Amino acid sequence: MSREKDAANYALVSFAVLSVLLLLFPASRLAHTARVIASYSLYPSLHYGAKYAHFVRNVPSNVVALLETDQENRTLRARNKELELQLQRAAVIEADNERLAAAMRLSRYLPWAGAWARVINKDPSDWYGSFFIDKGSDDGIAVNDTVLGLQGEKAGLAGRVFEVYPKFSKVLLLTNPSASAVCSIAPAGMEALVEGRGTWRLKMNYVPEDSGVAEGAELVTAKGGLLFPAGVPVGTVTKVYPRESSMNFITAEVQPLVNVNILKEVYVVRRKLPLEFPERAGDAR
């Protein structure tokens, strides 16, 4: 410990002596050059001092060139960082533009009238349950309107409008445990109920044992459903479970077509359901 203190004291004394010498011999060209270099290295505001004649007077030209080169390098590094940030922002904007362009192209071919809306809020505690969009009753959005999400070049069922306010709305996702949809199983067209589980997977219930459903079967909303228009892609069967002894039907696991984790925009289909249609928070069929 004493050696460390002695070394620190020696360094402090040496620095003090050097400082005094630089102050006592201002007229010496060597002393002035050393003072300029020390000031440039230790005093941040003097990093720009090489541009001022009064700061580098009597300093050799090679030292001035060295200081100017260092300053140019600092300026270029700062500029490079700024350009990197601009490139990152440009890449994000380009990705957004490509996504929006794809959405606009797709909306021309959708058989349902509606409007695009942005996802504006997600609750981490309800990640697979719901989110908010930036369209509300002022934009013609109504409760139970169907919400579609874009996945690649295809649109699939994401959920439905659950609550409506003048400027925004809340969407109940199909992955919500309270949500469900009557679906048709391709190619036979047999119907079953697909329910949310609060995860990124869905569960298909009430599938007859002799239905012949297999992994890879595609699901679309069925005509027998009330809330959703028929023919909307829902997902793909990824696993079929054997029938339990106490049940006369089988169940299956379904991967949704739409990944709700990456949705930035959604397409809200205006359903114009009759006023007497029952609105029950726990029934999304």
GIDA-V284680 format. One record per residue. N is the residue number from 1. SS is DSSP state (~ for helix, > for strand, _ for the rest). Layout:
((N;SS) (N;SS))
//
This chain:
((1;_) (2;~) (3;~) (4;~) (5;~) (6;~) (7;~) (8;~) (9;~) (10;~) (11;~) (12;~) (13;~) (14;~) (15;~) (16;~) (17;~) (18;~) (19;~) (20;~) (21;~) (22;~) (23;~) (24;~) (25;_) (26;_) (27;_) (28;_) (29;~) (30;~) (31;~) (32;~) (33;~) (34;~) (35;~) (36;~) (37;~) (38;~) (39;~) (40;~) (41;~) (42;~) (43;_) (44;~) (45;~) (46;~) (47;~) (48;~) (49;~) (50;~) (51;~) (52;_) (53;_) (54;_) (55;_) (56;_) (57;_) (58;_) (59;_) (60;_) (61;~) (62;~) (63;~) (64;~) (65;~) (66;~) (67;~) (68;~) (69;~) (70;~) (71;~) (72;~) (73;~) (74;~) (75;~) (76;~) (77;~) (78;~) (79;~) (80;~) (81;~) (82;~) (83;~) (84;~) (85;~) (86;~) (87;~) (88;~) (89;~) (90;~) (91;~) (92;~) (93;~) (94;~) (95;~) (96;~) (97;~) (98;~) (99;~) (100;~) (101;~) (102;~) (103;~) (104;~) (105;~) (106;~) (107;~) (108;~) (109;~) (110;_) (111;_) (112;_) (113;_) (114;>) (115;>) (116;>) (117;>) (118;>) (119;>) (120;>) (121;>) (122;>) (123;_) (124;~) (125;~) (126;~) (127;_) (128;_) (129;_) (130;>) (131;>) (132;>) (133;>) (134;_) (135;_) (136;_) (137;~) (138;~) (139;~) (140;_) (141;_) (142;_) (143;_) (144;_) (145;_) (146;>) (147;>) (148;>) (149;>) (150;>) (151;>) (152;_) (153;_) (154;>) (155;>) (156;>) (157;>) (158;>) (159;>) (160;>) (161;>) (162;>) (163;>) (164;>) (165;_) (166;_) (167;_) (168;_) (169;>) (170;>) (171;>) (172;>) (173;>) (174;_) (175;_) (176;_) (177;_) (178;_) (179;_) (180;>) (181;>) (182;>) (183;>) (184;>) (185;>) (186;_) (187;_) (188;_) (189;_) (190;>) (191;>) (192;>) (193;>) (194;>) (195;>) (196;>) (197;_) (198;_) (199;_) (200;_) (201;>) (202;>) (203;>) (204;>) (205;>) (206;>) (207;>) (208;>) (209;~) (210;~) (211;~) (212;_) (213;_) (214;_) (215;_) (216;_) (217;_) (218;>) (219;>) (220;>) (221;>) (222;_) (223;_) (224;_) (225;_) (226;_) (227;_) (228;_) (229;_) (230;_) (231;_) (232;_) (233;>) (234;>) (235;>) (236;>) (237;>) (238;>) (239;>) (240;>) (241;>) (242;_) (243;_) (244;_) (245;_) (246;_) (247;_) (248;_) (249;>) (250;>) (251;>) (252;>) (253;>) (254;>) (255;>) (256;>) (257;_) (258;_) (259;_) (260;~) (261;~) (262;~) (263;_) (264;_) (265;>) (266;>) (267;>) (268;>) (269;>) (270;_) (271;_) (272;_) (273;_) (274;_) (275;_) (276;_) (277;_) (278;_) (279;_) (280;_) (281;_) (282;_) (283;_) (284;_) (285;_))
//
